[in-house]
């Protein structure tokens, strides 16, 4: 879970022009521990605001598992949307 999620966030950050650093990763890992995908308010929202785009990444752990559900929202160009969808698909199966 951690390797895939971190790689996903680093690549998505690159696409929006945001420099994802170790402190970003620490923030995400601490926050997702308290999440629950089955609860409406159980998701963690992490904004990635870069030089070229800004998106909101919503994260929540599955109940009783190691998986993390992820959604990406915000105003995206067609290219960014395809890249985000590709990343979600690629890291979901790793």
Number of C-alpha atoms within 10 A of each C-alpha: 13 12 9 17 21 17 13 19 18 17 18 22 21 16 19 18 16 18 16 17 10 10 9 15 16 10 11 18 14 10 16 18 11 12 19 20 17 12 10 7 10 16 21 21 17 16 15 23 15 16 12 10 17 19 19 16 18 18 23 24 22 14 13 7 8 9 14 20 15 18 13 20 13 13 12 15 10 9 10 16 15 12 15 20 13 12 17 19 11 12 14 16 7 8
